Amino acid sequence: MISTTLHDGCTLGVMRVHVHSTVPACVPATVPCRVHTDRLSQDLIPDLCLDLNESAVQWIRHSDVEYDLAFDFDRGVNRLGSS
């Protein structure tokens, strides 16, 4: 059987931002995916648990985001794993 770990290479892309135009278009992401933790790990937003930071990142909930992961797939292998 052929298997691929889908944890590596995942990215978080911002499709549309309502407030912050300084947000990078694409950043590395983790699986399972969480927009706030992926942004926090890249130091793009402040810690939500400190002070009034949660209100400072409300723009995220108004943004359209997309998680993406590219991987190779061999179409010559059928669903049972044989060629």
mmCIF file of the N, C-alpha and C atoms, coordinates in Angstrom:
data_MODEL
# 
_entry.id   MODEL 
# 
loop_
_atom_site.group_PDB 
_atom_site.id 
_atom_site.type_symbol 
_atom_site.label_atom_id 
_atom_site.label_alt_id 
_atom_site.label_comp_id 
_atom_site.label_asym_id 
_atom_site.label_entity_id 
_atom_site.label_seq_id 
_atom_site.pdbx_PDB_ins_code 
_atom_site.Cartn_x 
_atom_site.Cartn_y 
_atom_site.Cartn_z 
_atom_site.occupancy 
_atom_site.B_iso_or_equiv 
_atom_site.pdbx_formal_charge 
_atom_site.auth_seq_id 
_atom_site.auth_comp_id 
_atom_site.auth_asym_id 
_atom_site.auth_atom_id 
_atom_site.pdbx_PDB_model_num 
ATOM 1   N N  . MET A 1 1  ? 0.837   -1.173 0.000   1.00 0.00 ? 1  MET A N  1 
ATOM 2   C CA . MET A 1 1  ? 0.000   0.000  0.000   1.00 0.00 ? 1  MET A CA 1 
ATOM 3   C C  . MET A 1 1  ? 0.890   1.247  0.000   1.00 0.00 ? 1  MET A C  1 
ATOM 4   N N  . ILE A 1 2  ? 0.474   2.227  -0.736  1.00 0.00 ? 2  ILE A N  1 
ATOM 5   C CA . ILE A 1 2  ? 1.169   3.506  -0.796  1.00 0.00 ? 2  ILE A CA 1 
ATOM 6   C C  . ILE A 1 2  ? 0.436   4.473  0.124   1.00 0.00 ? 2  ILE A C  1 
ATOM 7   N N  . SER A 1 3  ? 1.189   5.182  0.948   1.00 0.00 ? 3  SER A N  1 
ATOM 8   C CA . SER A 1 3  ? 0.557   6.174  1.823   1.00 0.00 ? 3  SER A CA 1 
ATOM 9   C C  . SER A 1 3  ? 1.343   7.474  1.768   1.00 0.00 ? 3  SER A C  1 
ATOM 10  N N  . THR A 1 4  ? 0.647   8.553  2.024   1.00 0.00 ? 4  THR A N  1 
ATOM 11  C CA . THR A 1 4  ? 1.246   9.882  2.041   1.00 0.00 ? 4  THR A CA 1 
ATOM 12  C C  . THR A 1 4  ? 0.758   10.616 3.275   1.00 0.00 ? 4  THR A C  1 
ATOM 13  N N  . THR A 1 5  ? 1.671   11.184 4.034   1.00 0.00 ? 5  THR A N  1 
ATOM 14  C CA . THR A 1 5  ? 1.291   11.998 5.177   1.00 0.00 ? 5  THR A CA 1 
ATOM 15  C C  . THR A 1 5  ? 0.876   13.365 4.668   1.00 0.00 ? 5  THR A C  1 
ATOM 16  N N  . LEU A 1 6  ? -0.303  13.788 5.036   1.00 0.00 ? 6  LEU A N  1 
ATOM 17  C CA . LEU A 1 6  ? -0.829  15.056 4.531   1.00 0.00 ? 6  LEU A CA 1 
ATOM 18  C C  . LEU A 1 6  ? -0.627  16.211 5.509   1.00 0.00 ? 6  LEU A C  1 
ATOM 19  N N  . HIS A 1 7  ? 0.327   16.069 6.420   1.00 0.00 ? 7  HIS A N  1 
ATOM 20  C CA . HIS A 1 7  ? 0.573   17.117 7.402   1.00 0.00 ? 7  HIS A CA 1 
ATOM 21  C C  . HIS A 1 7  ? 1.596   18.138 6.922   1.00 0.00 ? 7  HIS A C  1 
ATOM 22  N N  . ASP A 1 8  ? 2.458   17.751 5.998   1.00 0.00 ? 8  ASP A N  1 
ATOM 23  C CA . ASP A 1 8  ? 3.540   18.632 5.571   1.00 0.00 ? 8  ASP A CA 1 
ATOM 24  C C  . ASP A 1 8  ? 3.176   19.388 4.295   1.00 0.00 ? 8  ASP A C  1 
ATOM 25  N N  . GLY A 1 9  ? 3.517   20.663 4.260   1.00 0.00 ? 9  GLY A N  1 
ATOM 26  C CA . GLY A 1 9  ? 3.315   21.454 3.057   1.00 0.00 ? 9  GLY A CA 1 
ATOM 27  C C  . GLY A 1 9  ? 1.975   22.158 2.959   1.00 0.00 ? 9  GLY A C  1 
ATOM 28  N N  . CYS A 1 10 ? 1.182   22.111 4.015   1.00 0.00 ? 10 CYS A N  1 
ATOM 29  C CA . CYS A 1 10 ? -0.121  22.782 4.007   1.00 0.00 ? 10 CYS A CA 1 
ATOM 30  C C  . CYS A 1 10 ? 0.099   24.296 4.135   1.00 0.00 ? 10 CYS A C  1 
ATOM 31  N N  . THR A 1 11 ? -0.663  25.071 3.386   1.00 0.00 ? 11 THR A N  1 
ATOM 32  C CA . THR A 1 11 ? -0.564  26.528 3.463   1.00 0.00 ? 11 THR A CA 1 
ATOM 33  C C  . THR A 1 11 ? -1.933  27.153 3.705   1.00 0.00 ? 11 THR A C  1 
ATOM 34  N N  . LEU A 1 12 ? -1.913  28.322 4.298   1.00 0.00 ? 12 LEU A N  1 
ATOM 35  C CA . LEU A 1 12 ? -3.115  29.117 4.544   1.00 0.00 ? 12 LEU A CA 1 
ATOM 36  C C  . LEU A 1 12 ? -3.027  30.346 3.667   1.00 0.00 ? 12 LEU A C  1 
ATOM 37  N N  . GLY A 1 13 ? -3.986  30.507 2.788   1.00 0.00 ? 13 GLY A N  1 
ATOM 38  C CA . GLY A 1 13 ? -4.002  31.659 1.900   1.00 0.00 ? 13 GLY A CA 1 
ATOM 39  C C  . GLY A 1 13 ? -5.185  32.554 2.190   1.00 0.00 ? 13 GLY A C  1 
ATOM 40  N N  . VAL A 1 14 ? -4.974  33.835 2.083   1.00 0.00 ? 14 VAL A N  1 
ATOM 41  C CA . VAL A 1 14 ? -6.049  34.807 2.284   1.00 0.00 ? 14 VAL A CA 1 
ATOM 42  C C  . VAL A 1 14 ? -6.598  35.173 0.919   1.00 0.00 ? 14 VAL A C  1 
ATOM 43  N N  . MET A 1 15 ? -7.865  34.906 0.714   1.00 0.00 ? 15 MET A N  1 
ATOM 44  C CA . MET A 1 15 ? -8.498  35.178 -0.568  1.00 0.00 ? 15 MET A CA 1 
ATOM 45  C C  . MET A 1 15 ? -9.019  36.612 -0.631  1.00 0.00 ? 15 MET A C  1 
ATOM 46  N N  . ARG A 1 16 ? -9.559  37.065 0.489   1.00 0.00 ? 16 ARG A N  1 
ATOM 47  C CA . ARG A 1 16 ? -10.130 38.412 0.542   1.00 0.00 ? 16 ARG A CA 1 
ATOM 48  C C  . ARG A 1 16 ? -10.021 38.913 1.970   1.00 0.00 ? 16 ARG A C  1 
ATOM 49  N N  . VAL A 1 17 ? -9.469  40.092 2.137   1.00 0.00 ? 17 VAL A N  1 
ATOM 50  C CA . VAL A 1 17 ? -9.300  40.690 3.456   1.00 0.00 ? 17 VAL A CA 1 
ATOM 51  C C  . VAL A 1 17 ? -10.068 41.999 3.483   1.00 0.00 ? 17 VAL A C  1 
ATOM 52  N N  . HIS A 1 18 ? -10.847 42.192 4.520   1.00 0.00 ? 18 HIS A N  1 
ATOM 53  C CA . HIS A 1 18 ? -11.672 43.396 4.619   1.00 0.00 ? 18 HIS A CA 1 
ATOM 54  C C  . HIS A 1 18 ? -10.941 44.583 5.249   1.00 0.00 ? 18 HIS A C  1 
ATOM 55  N N  . VAL A 1 19 ? -9.957  44.311 6.106   1.00 0.00 ? 19 VAL A N  1 
ATOM 56  C CA . VAL A 1 19 ? -9.325  45.408 6.834   1.00 0.00 ? 19 VAL A CA 1 
ATOM 57  C C  . VAL A 1 19 ? -7.821  45.467 6.610   1.00 0.00 ? 19 VAL A C  1 
ATOM 58  N N  . HIS A 1 20 ? -7.124  44.401 6.883   1.00 0.00 ? 20 HIS A N  1 
ATOM 59  C CA . HIS A 1 20 ? -5.665  44.393 6.898   1.00 0.00 ? 20 HIS A CA 1 
ATOM 60  C C  . HIS A 1 20 ? -5.080  44.067 5.535   1.00 0.00 ? 20 HIS A C  1 
ATOM 61  N N  . SER A 1 21 ? -4.542  45.052 4.854   1.00 0.00 ? 21 SER A N  1 
ATOM 62  C CA . SER A 1 21 ? -3.918  44.812 3.556   1.00 0.00 ? 21 SER A CA 1 
ATOM 63  C C  . SER A 1 21 ? -2.469  44.362 3.703   1.00 0.00 ? 21 SER A C  1 
ATOM 64  N N  . THR A 1 22 ? -1.937  44.366 4.940   1.00 0.00 ? 22 THR A N  1 
ATOM 65  C CA . THR A 1 22 ? -0.554  43.956 5.173   1.00 0.00 ? 22 THR A CA 1 
ATOM 66  C C  . THR A 1 22 ? -0.429  42.464 5.447   1.00 0.00 ? 22 THR A C  1 
ATOM 67  N N  . VAL A 1 23 ? -1.521  41.742 5.418   1.00 0.00 ? 23 VAL A N  1 
ATOM 68  C CA . VAL A 1 23 ? -1.499  40.306 5.680   1.00 0.00 ? 23 VAL A CA 1 
ATOM 69  C C  . VAL A 1 23 ? -0.866  39.590 4.491   1.00 0.00 ? 23 VAL A C  1 
ATOM 70  N N  . PRO A 1 24 ? 0.121   38.713 4.738   1.00 0.00 ? 24 PRO A N  1 
ATOM 71  C CA . PRO A 1 24 ? 0.722   37.966 3.634   1.00 0.00 ? 24 PRO A CA 1 
ATOM 72  C C  . PRO A 1 24 ? -0.330  37.114 2.919   1.00 0.00 ? 24 PRO A C  1 
ATOM 73  N N  . ALA A 1 25 ? -0.185  36.960 1.624   1.00 0.00 ? 25 ALA A N  1 
ATOM 74  C CA . ALA A 1 25 ? -1.158  36.205 0.844   1.00 0.00 ? 25 ALA A CA 1 
ATOM 75  C C  . ALA A 1 25 ? -1.168  34.732 1.222   1.00 0.00 ? 25 ALA A C  1 
ATOM 76  N N  . CYS A 1 26 ? -0.018  34.200 1.632   1.00 0.00 ? 26 CYS A N  1 
ATOM 77  C CA . CYS A 1 26 ? 0.070   32.773 1.915   1.00 0.00 ? 26 CYS A CA 1 
ATOM 78  C C  . CYS A 1 26 ? 1.124   32.535 3.004   1.00 0.00 ? 26 CYS A C  1 
ATOM 79  N N  . VAL A 1 27 ? 0.783   31.713 3.989   1.00 0.00 ? 27 VAL A N  1 
ATOM 80  C CA . VAL A 1 27 ? 1.720   31.355 5.058   1.00 0.00 ? 27 VAL A CA 1 
ATOM 81  C C  . VAL A 1 27 ? 1.649   29.851 5.305   1.00 0.00 ? 27 VAL A C  1 
ATOM 82  N N  . PRO A 1 28 ? 2.705   29.268 5.879   1.00 0.00 ? 28 PRO A N  1 
ATOM 83  C CA . PRO A 1 28 ? 2.649   27.854 6.231   1.00 0.00 ? 28 PRO A CA 1 
ATOM 84  C C  . PRO A 1 28 ? 1.537   27.592 7.241   1.00 0.00 ? 28 PRO A C  1 
ATOM 85  N N  . ALA A 1 29 ? 0.941   26.415 7.166   1.00 0.00 ? 29 ALA A N  1 
ATOM 86  C CA . ALA A 1 29 ? -0.153  26.057 8.068   1.00 0.00 ? 29 ALA A CA 1 
ATOM 87  C C  . ALA A 1 29 ? 0.112   24.675 8.652   1.00 0.00 ? 29 ALA A C  1 
ATOM 88  N N  . THR A 1 30 ? -0.626  24.351 9.697   1.00 0.00 ? 30 THR A N  1 
ATOM 89  C CA . THR A 1 30 ? -0.516  23.049 10.331  1.00 0.00 ? 30 THR A CA 1 
ATOM 90  C C  . THR A 1 30 ? -1.821  22.288 10.191  1.00 0.00 ? 30 THR A C  1 
ATOM 91  N N  . VAL A 1 31 ? -1.747  20.986 10.370  1.00 0.00 ? 31 VAL A N  1 
ATOM 92  C CA . VAL A 1 31 ? -2.927  20.131 10.349  1.00 0.00 ? 31 VAL A CA 1 
ATOM 93  C C  . VAL A 1 31 ? -3.065  19.545 11.739  1.00 0.00 ? 31 VAL A C  1 
ATOM 94  N N  . PRO A 1 32 ? -4.213  19.613 12.402  1.00 0.00 ? 32 PRO A N  1 
ATOM 95  C CA . PRO A 1 32 ? -5.444  20.210 11.909  1.00 0.00 ? 32 PRO A CA 1 
ATOM 96  C C  . PRO A 1 32 ? -5.323  21.729 11.809  1.00 0.00 ? 32 PRO A C  1 
ATOM 97  N N  . CYS A 1 33 ? -6.052  22.285 10.897  1.00 0.00 ? 33 CYS A N  1 
ATOM 98  C CA . CYS A 1 33 ? -5.927  23.703 10.553  1.00 0.00 ? 33 CYS A CA 1 
ATOM 99  C C  . CYS A 1 33 ? -6.802  24.589 11.429  1.00 0.00 ? 33 CYS A C  1 
ATOM 100 N N  . ARG A 1 34 ? -6.208  25.681 11.868  1.00 0.00 ? 34 ARG A N  1 
ATOM 101 C CA . ARG A 1 34 ? -6.914  26.718 12.619  1.00 0.00 ? 34 ARG A CA 1 
ATOM 102 C C  . ARG A 1 34 ? -6.347  28.060 12.167  1.00 0.00 ? 34 ARG A C  1 
ATOM 103 N N  . VAL A 1 35 ? -7.183  28.926 11.662  1.00 0.00 ? 35 VAL A N  1 
ATOM 104 C CA . VAL A 1 35 ? -6.728  30.208 11.129  1.00 0.00 ? 35 VAL A CA 1 
ATOM 105 C C  . VAL A 1 35 ? -5.978  31.019 12.181  1.00 0.00 ? 35 VAL A C  1 
ATOM 106 N N  . HIS A 1 36 ? -6.537  31.128 13.375  1.00 0.00 ? 36 HIS A N  1 
ATOM 107 C CA . HIS A 1 36 ? -5.907  31.960 14.399  1.00 0.00 ? 36 HIS A CA 1 
ATOM 108 C C  . HIS A 1 36 ? -4.566  31.401 14.846  1.00 0.00 ? 36 HIS A C  1 
ATOM 109 N N  . THR A 1 37 ? -4.459  30.091 15.069  1.00 0.00 ? 37 THR A N  1 
ATOM 110 C CA . THR A 1 37 ? -3.187  29.540 15.529  1.00 0.00 ? 37 THR A CA 1 
ATOM 111 C C  . THR A 1 37 ? -2.130  29.564 14.430  1.00 0.00 ? 37 THR A C  1 
ATOM 112 N N  . ASP A 1 38 ? -2.539  29.390 13.184  1.00 0.00 ? 38 ASP A N  1 
ATOM 113 C CA . ASP A 1 38 ? -1.577  29.495 12.087  1.00 0.00 ? 38 ASP A CA 1 
ATOM 114 C C  . ASP A 1 38 ? -1.058  30.919 11.947  1.00 0.00 ? 38 ASP A C  1 
ATOM 115 N N  . ARG A 1 39 ? -1.901  31.898 12.127  1.00 0.00 ? 39 ARG A N  1 
ATOM 116 C CA . ARG A 1 39 ? -1.468  33.308 12.084  1.00 0.00 ? 39 ARG A CA 1 
ATOM 117 C C  . ARG A 1 39 ? -0.599  33.645 13.292  1.00 0.00 ? 39 ARG A C  1 
ATOM 118 N N  . LEU A 1 40 ? -0.982  33.151 14.456  1.00 0.00 ? 40 LEU A N  1 
ATOM 119 C CA . LEU A 1 40 ? -0.228  33.415 15.681  1.00 0.00 ? 40 LEU A CA 1 
ATOM 120 C C  . LEU A 1 40 ? 1.167   32.802 15.602  1.00 0.00 ? 40 LEU A C  1 
ATOM 121 N N  . SER A 1 41 ? 1.296   31.602 15.065  1.00 0.00 ? 41 SER A N  1 
ATOM 122 C CA . SER A 1 41 ? 2.606   30.949 14.974  1.00 0.00 ? 41 SER A CA 1 
ATOM 123 C C  . SER A 1 41 ? 3.556   31.695 14.042  1.00 0.00 ? 41 SER A C  1 
ATOM 124 N N  . GLN A 1 42 ? 3.035   32.495 13.129  1.00 0.00 ? 42 GLN A N  1 
ATOM 125 C CA . GLN A 1 42 ? 3.855   33.293 12.219  1.00 0.00 ? 42 GLN A CA 1 
ATOM 126 C C  . GLN A 1 42 ? 4.051   34.725 12.724  1.00 0.00 ? 42 GLN A C  1 
ATOM 127 N N  . ASP A 1 43 ? 3.607   34.985 13.958  1.00 0.00 ? 43 ASP A N  1 
ATOM 128 C CA . ASP A 1 43 ? 3.679   36.322 14.564  1.00 0.00 ? 43 ASP A CA 1 
ATOM 129 C C  . ASP A 1 43 ? 2.958   37.374 13.723  1.00 0.00 ? 43 ASP A C  1 
ATOM 130 N N  . LEU A 1 44 ? 1.842   36.974 13.107  1.00 0.00 ? 44 LEU A N  1 
ATOM 131 C CA . LEU A 1 44 ? 1.068   37.904 12.284  1.00 0.00 ? 44 LEU A CA 1 
ATOM 132 C C  . LEU A 1 44 ? -0.090  38.530 13.047  1.00 0.00 ? 44 LEU A C  1 
ATOM 133 N N  . ILE A 1 45 ? -0.432  37.946 14.190  1.00 0.00 ? 45 ILE A N  1 
ATOM 134 C CA . ILE A 1 45 ? -1.469  38.511 15.048  1.00 0.00 ? 45 ILE A CA 1 
ATOM 135 C C  . ILE A 1 45 ? -0.996  38.409 16.494  1.00 0.00 ? 45 ILE A C  1 
ATOM 136 N N  . PRO A 1 46 ? -1.543  39.234 17.380  1.00 0.00 ? 46 PRO A N  1 
ATOM 137 C CA . PRO A 1 46 ? -1.161  39.156 18.793  1.00 0.00 ? 46 PRO A CA 1 
ATOM 138 C C  . PRO A 1 46 ? -1.866  37.976 19.475  1.00 0.00 ? 46 PRO A C  1 
ATOM 139 N N  . ASP A 1 47 ? -1.362  37.582 20.634  1.00 0.00 ? 47 ASP A N  1 
ATOM 140 C CA . ASP A 1 47 ? -1.970  36.499 21.412  1.00 0.00 ? 47 ASP A CA 1 
ATOM 141 C C  . ASP A 1 47 ? -3.388  36.905 21.827  1.00 0.00 ? 47 ASP A C  1 
ATOM 142 N N  . LEU A 1 48 ? -4.360  36.091 21.456  1.00 0.00 ? 48 LEU A N  1 
ATOM 143 C CA . LEU A 1 48 ? -5.767  36.415 21.717  1.00 0.00 ? 48 LEU A CA 1 
ATOM 144 C C  . LEU A 1 48 ? -6.108  36.449 23.198  1.00 0.00 ? 48 LEU A C  1 
ATOM 145 N N  . CYS A 1 49 ? -5.314  35.779 24.021  1.00 0.00 ? 49 CYS A N  1 
ATOM 146 C CA . CYS A 1 49 ? -5.614  35.679 25.455  1.00 0.00 ? 49 CYS A CA 1 
ATOM 147 C C  . CYS A 1 49 ? -5.068  36.846 26.261  1.00 0.00 ? 49 CYS A C  1 
ATOM 148 N N  . LEU A 1 50 ? -4.328  37.722 25.635  1.00 0.00 ? 50 LEU A N  1 
ATOM 149 C CA . LEU A 1 50 ? -3.745  38.853 26.354  1.00 0.00 ? 50 LEU A CA 1 
ATOM 150 C C  . LEU A 1 50 ? -4.508  40.144 26.075  1.00 0.00 ? 50 LEU A C  1 
ATOM 151 N N  . ASP A 1 51 ? -4.697  40.890 27.132  1.00 0.00 ? 51 ASP A N  1 
ATOM 152 C CA . ASP A 1 51 ? -5.296  42.220 27.045  1.00 0.00 ? 51 ASP A CA 1 
ATOM 153 C C  . ASP A 1 51 ? -6.579  42.203 26.199  1.00 0.00 ? 51 ASP A C  1 
ATOM 154 N N  . LEU A 1 52 ? -6.700  43.152 25.275  1.00 0.00 ? 52 LEU A N  1 
ATOM 155 C CA . LEU A 1 52 ? -7.877  43.253 24.409  1.00 0.00 ? 52 LEU A CA 1 
ATOM 156 C C  . LEU A 1 52 ? -7.549  42.800 22.989  1.00 0.00 ? 52 LEU A C  1 
ATOM 157 N N  . ASN A 1 53 ? -6.584  41.907 22.870  1.00 0.00 ? 53 ASN A N  1 
ATOM 158 C CA . ASN A 1 53 ? -6.126  41.484 21.550  1.00 0.00 ? 53 ASN A CA 1 
ATOM 159 C C  . ASN A 1 53 ? -7.206  40.794 20.724  1.00 0.00 ? 53 ASN A C  1 
ATOM 160 N N  . GLU A 1 54 ? -8.137  40.127 21.375  1.00 0.00 ? 54 GLU A N  1 
ATOM 161 C CA . GLU A 1 54 ? -9.173  39.436 20.610  1.00 0.00 ? 54 GLU A CA 1 
ATOM 162 C C  . GLU A 1 54 ? -9.957  40.406 19.733  1.00 0.00 ? 54 GLU A C  1 
ATOM 163 N N  . SER A 1 55 ? -10.227 41.582 20.238  1.00 0.00 ? 55 SER A N  1 
ATOM 164 C CA . SER A 1 55 ? -10.963 42.565 19.431  1.00 0.00 ? 55 SER A CA 1 
ATOM 165 C C  . SER A 1 55 ? -10.104 43.103 18.281  1.00 0.00 ? 55 SER A C  1 
ATOM 166 N N  . ALA A 1 56 ? -8.780  43.059 18.444  1.00 0.00 ? 56 ALA A N  1 
ATOM 167 C CA . ALA A 1 56 ? -7.887  43.564 17.397  1.00 0.00 ? 56 ALA A CA 1 
ATOM 168 C C  . ALA A 1 56 ? -7.814  42.646 16.177  1.00 0.00 ? 56 ALA A C  1 
ATOM 169 N N  . VAL A 1 57 ? -8.249  41.404 16.321  1.00 0.00 ? 57 VAL A N  1 
ATOM 170 C CA . VAL A 1 57 ? -8.158  40.463 15.202  1.00 0.00 ? 57 VAL A CA 1 
ATOM 171 C C  . VAL A 1 57 ? -9.533  40.021 14.700  1.00 0.00 ? 57 VAL A C  1 
ATOM 172 N N  . GLN A 1 58 ? -10.544 40.790 14.980  1.00 0.00 ? 58 GLN A N  1 
ATOM 173 C CA . GLN A 1 58 ? -11.884 40.467 14.484  1.00 0.00 ? 58 GLN A CA 1 
ATOM 174 C C  . GLN A 1 58 ? -11.958 40.475 12.957  1.00 0.00 ? 58 GLN A C  1 
ATOM 175 N N  . TRP A 1 59 ? -11.014 41.146 12.311  1.00 0.00 ? 59 TRP A N  1 
ATOM 176 C CA . TRP A 1 59 ? -10.988 41.186 10.846  1.00 0.00 ? 59 TRP A CA 1 
ATOM 177 C C  . TRP A 1 59 ? -10.851 39.785 10.258  1.00 0.00 ? 59 TRP A C  1 
ATOM 178 N N  . ILE A 1 60 ? -10.263 38.854 11.008  1.00 0.00 ? 60 ILE A N  1 
ATOM 179 C CA . ILE A 1 60 ? -10.064 37.495 10.491  1.00 0.00 ? 60 ILE A CA 1 
ATOM 180 C C  . ILE A 1 60 ? -11.405 36.834 10.174  1.00 0.00 ? 60 ILE A C  1 
ATOM 181 N N  . ARG A 1 61 ? -12.373 37.011 11.027  1.00 0.00 ? 61 ARG A N  1 
ATOM 182 C CA . ARG A 1 61 ? -13.671 36.359 10.790  1.00 0.00 ? 61 ARG A CA 1 
ATOM 183 C C  . ARG A 1 61 ? -14.411 36.948 9.597   1.00 0.00 ? 61 ARG A C  1 
ATOM 184 N N  . HIS A 1 62 ? -13.968 38.100 9.116   1.00 0.00 ? 62 HIS A N  1 
ATOM 185 C CA . HIS A 1 62 ? -14.578 38.713 7.937   1.00 0.00 ? 62 HIS A CA 1 
ATOM 186 C C  . HIS A 1 62 ? -13.750 38.476 6.676   1.00 0.00 ? 62 HIS A C  1 
ATOM 187 N N  . SER A 1 63 ? -12.720 37.659 6.798   1.00 0.00 ? 63 SER A N  1 
ATOM 188 C CA . SER A 1 63 ? -11.835 37.376 5.669   1.00 0.00 ? 63 SER A CA 1 
ATOM 189 C C  . SER A 1 63 ? -12.129 35.995 5.105   1.00 0.00 ? 63 SER A C  1 
ATOM 190 N N  . ASP A 1 64 ? -11.950 35.851 3.820   1.00 0.00 ? 64 ASP A N  1 
ATOM 191 C CA . ASP A 1 64 ? -12.078 34.553 3.176   1.00 0.00 ? 64 ASP A CA 1 
ATOM 192 C C  . ASP A 1 64 ? -10.695 33.938 3.086   1.00 0.00 ? 64 ASP A C  1 
ATOM 193 N N  . VAL A 1 65 ? -10.555 32.729 3.615   1.00 0.00 ? 65 VAL A N  1 
ATOM 194 C CA . VAL A 1 65 ? -9.262  32.048 3.593   1.00 0.00 ? 65 VAL A CA 1 
ATOM 195 C C  . VAL A 1 65 ? -9.410  30.688 2.919   1.00 0.00 ? 65 VAL A C  1 
ATOM 196 N N  . GLU A 1 66 ? -8.268  30.146 2.529   1.00 0.00 ? 66 GLU A N  1 
ATOM 197 C CA . GLU A 1 66 ? -8.267  28.845 1.874   1.00 0.00 ? 66 GLU A CA 1 
ATOM 198 C C  . GLU A 1 66 ? -7.034  28.075 2.323   1.00 0.00 ? 66 GLU A C  1 
ATOM 199 N N  . TYR A 1 67 ? -7.257  26.839 2.741   1.00 0.00 ? 67 TYR A N  1 
ATOM 200 C CA . TYR A 1 67 ? -6.143  25.949 3.044   1.00 0.00 ? 67 TYR A CA 1 
ATOM 201 C C  . TYR A 1 67 ? -5.835  25.151 1.796   1.00 0.00 ? 67 TYR A C  1 
ATOM 202 N N  . ASP A 1 68 ? -4.547  24.940 1.548   1.00 0.00 ? 68 ASP A N  1 
ATOM 203 C CA . ASP A 1 68 ? -4.136  24.257 0.334   1.00 0.00 ? 68 ASP A CA 1 
ATOM 204 C C  . ASP A 1 68 ? -3.025  23.263 0.662   1.00 0.00 ? 68 ASP A C  1 
ATOM 205 N N  . LEU A 1 69 ? -3.052  22.142 -0.030  1.00 0.00 ? 69 LEU A N  1 
ATOM 206 C CA . LEU A 1 69 ? -2.004  21.139 0.104   1.00 0.00 ? 69 LEU A CA 1 
ATOM 207 C C  . LEU A 1 69 ? -1.846  20.446 -1.233  1.00 0.00 ? 69 LEU A C  1 
ATOM 208 N N  . ALA A 1 70 ? -0.656  20.477 -1.769  1.00 0.00 ? 70 ALA A N  1 
ATOM 209 C CA . ALA A 1 70 ? -0.371  19.808 -3.038  1.00 0.00 ? 70 ALA A CA 1 
ATOM 210 C C  . ALA A 1 70 ? 0.413   18.531 -2.747  1.00 0.00 ? 70 ALA A C  1 
ATOM 211 N N  . PHE A 1 71 ? 0.055   17.460 -3.425  1.00 0.00 ? 71 PHE A N  1 
ATOM 212 C CA . PHE A 1 71 ? 0.788   16.210 -3.288  1.00 0.00 ? 71 PHE A CA 1 
ATOM 213 C C  . PHE A 1 71 ? 0.685   15.430 -4.586  1.00 0.00 ? 71 PHE A C  1 
ATOM 214 N N  . ASP A 1 72 ? 1.631   14.524 -4.782  1.00 0.00 ? 72 ASP A N  1 
ATOM 215 C CA . ASP A 1 72 ? 1.653   13.705 -5.992  1.00 0.00 ? 72 ASP A CA 1 
ATOM 216 C C  . ASP A 1 72 ? 0.675   12.548 -5.861  1.00 0.00 ? 72 ASP A C  1 
ATOM 217 N N  . PHE A 1 73 ? 0.015   12.238 -6.964  1.00 0.00 ? 73 PHE A N  1 
ATOM 218 C CA . PHE A 1 73 ? -0.925  11.127 -6.997  1.00 0.00 ? 73 PHE A CA 1 
ATOM 219 C C  . PHE A 1 73 ? -0.681  10.340 -8.276  1.00 0.00 ? 73 PHE A C  1 
ATOM 220 N N  . ASP A 1 74 ? -0.421  9.063  -8.145  1.00 0.00 ? 74 ASP A N  1 
ATOM 221 C CA . ASP A 1 74 ? -0.166  8.201  -9.296  1.00 0.00 ? 74 ASP A CA 1 
ATOM 222 C C  . ASP A 1 74 ? -1.486  7.584  -9.751  1.00 0.00 ? 74 ASP A C  1 
ATOM 223 N N  . ARG A 1 75 ? -2.034  8.102  -10.840 1.00 0.00 ? 75 ARG A N  1 
ATOM 224 C CA . ARG A 1 75 ? -3.310  7.597  -11.347 1.00 0.00 ? 75 ARG A CA 1 
ATOM 225 C C  . ARG A 1 75 ? -3.224  6.164  -11.867 1.00 0.00 ? 75 ARG A C  1 
ATOM 226 N N  . GLY A 1 76 ? -1.985  5.636  -12.065 1.00 0.00 ? 76 GLY A N  1 
ATOM 227 C CA . GLY A 1 76 ? -1.816  4.270  -12.525 1.00 0.00 ? 76 GLY A CA 1 
ATOM 228 C C  . GLY A 1 76 ? -2.061  3.236  -11.439 1.00 0.00 ? 76 GLY A C  1 
ATOM 229 N N  . VAL A 1 77 ? -2.212  3.683  -10.194 1.00 0.00 ? 77 VAL A N  1 
ATOM 230 C CA . VAL A 1 77 ? -2.465  2.780  -9.084  1.00 0.00 ? 77 VAL A CA 1 
ATOM 231 C C  . VAL A 1 77 ? -3.956  2.800  -8.793  1.00 0.00 ? 77 VAL A C  1 
ATOM 232 N N  . ASN A 1 78 ? -4.584  1.616  -8.790  1.00 0.00 ? 78 ASN A N  1 
ATOM 233 C CA . ASN A 1 78 ? -6.024  1.585  -8.541  1.00 0.00 ? 78 ASN A CA 1 
ATOM 234 C C  . ASN A 1 78 ? -6.315  1.692  -7.042  1.00 0.00 ? 78 ASN A C  1 
ATOM 235 N N  . ARG A 1 79 ? -7.563  1.664  -6.691  1.00 0.00 ? 79 ARG A N  1 
ATOM 236 C CA . ARG A 1 79 ? -7.953  1.893  -5.305  1.00 0.00 ? 79 ARG A CA 1 
ATOM 237 C C  . ARG A 1 79 ? -7.503  0.794  -4.344  1.00 0.00 ? 79 ARG A C  1 
ATOM 238 N N  . LEU A 1 80 ? -7.112  -0.377 -4.856  1.00 0.00 ? 80 LEU A N  1 
ATOM 239 C CA . LEU A 1 80 ? -6.617  -1.451 -4.005  1.00 0.00 ? 80 LEU A CA 1 
ATOM 240 C C  . LEU A 1 80 ? -5.104  -1.403 -3.837  1.00 0.00 ? 80 LEU A C  1 
ATOM 241 N N  . GLY A 1 81 ? -4.459  -0.460 -4.522  1.00 0.00 ? 81 GLY A N  1 
ATOM 242 C CA . GLY A 1 81 ? -3.039  -0.260 -4.350  1.00 0.00 ? 81 GLY A CA 1 
ATOM 243 C C  . GLY A 1 81 ? -2.174  -1.033 -5.328  1.00 0.00 ? 81 GLY A C  1 
ATOM 244 N N  . SER A 1 82 ? -2.770  -1.758 -6.283  1.00 0.00 ? 82 SER A N  1 
ATOM 245 C CA . SER A 1 82 ? -1.954  -2.472 -7.250  1.00 0.00 ? 82 SER A CA 1 
ATOM 246 C C  . SER A 1 82 ? -1.961  -1.757 -8.589  1.00 0.00 ? 82 SER A C  1 
ATOM 247 N N  . SER A 1 83 ? -0.925  -1.961 -9.385  1.00 0.00 ? 83 SER A N  1 
ATOM 248 C CA . SER A 1 83 ? -0.804  -1.277 -10.671 1.00 0.00 ? 83 SER A CA 1 
ATOM 249 C C  . SER A 1 83 ? -1.630  -1.956 -11.738 1.00 0.00 ? 83 SER A C  1 
# 
